Amino acid sequence: MSKQHYRAATYKARSSIGYLVKRSHALMLDNLEPAFAEQGFSFIQWVVLMYLRDGIAVNAKDICVEFRHDSGALTRVIDQLAERGLVERVRGMVDRRKVDLHLTPAGRAAVEALIPTVVDKLNFALGDFSSAEVREFTRLLTKLNSAMQLHLDKASSPTAVDAKE
């Protein structure tokens, strides 16, 4: 059994890792949305552009899964980005049902132009952190995400499913 960092009798949501990570995300969103709006973008549009730029996702389904976003709402976002000439839908050569998303040159330019806004907001948020603290914080969040992903992978493996039955 893993080390018990929380106890049911003393658990408080506001001091839990899940709450703190989600709250940080919400506060970052609250800081970024107005800055993006000034440049004609929303946060979710930024996410789509960055996921495509960085290869995190290649199609709408991947973005929905990765970002936990509703597929209908995401389709509207992709439609908006396509209408602006920032992304294009490309049908698969082998399977025509498969549709990948690609950044257009204008989309690449747009996402690159938005990066300084994000960098400024992140640097402001981390202003009281030392460089070593930022590296350690990043390392710890990566470690947390890896541990949670491993747990999910083990839970969904065929042997784990067979053991539950």
Steps between C-alpha positions, in 0.01 A plus 500: 500500500624849418575759766188668637542877465133573569268372771121487467453645849708811427447541125420854383435570132685831499826334600476207260726473197200460269333818623823700490588391146145568376493838678834595343362408159186707558701801615735472202197484271354810669827682436541382141145534363495884499846514344396254228171685443696820428667306217176345373541151651354290779690268730363186331603635160851547641493142630404361159771699325768400754400132503535494122824699506661276762360171365303430819196422285439456129121486485191620684457173690855521637443859612172406670665213686813692595324821610174340623295723272154431357521382138210717381648813654842412362358454151373861516845619612669314215240640256585853620874438459445347155282795391783733603745292293701389805438124482400263226333163507683234300329169419703183530625347178432142610198559722294795375305502828816607685542877508821653632547865583795699371615850579510724197787748463261765638416270792866445577560877489199562727609248764857630493367854548298389806790326674651822642167570673507159668867535589433839662209363707698193608802708592278734704336204678841350579659833592556403864655164405870444448618327182576191709148505646345523153710205381405300812132594471500391135680177591249425777196570282648278228558228760142535628357480148717197417387319816133569428539392136673179607215428741245552221701284259519218756128527577406478132743222405344167394646322804353760735158464335521119525594523869188712572263244347 
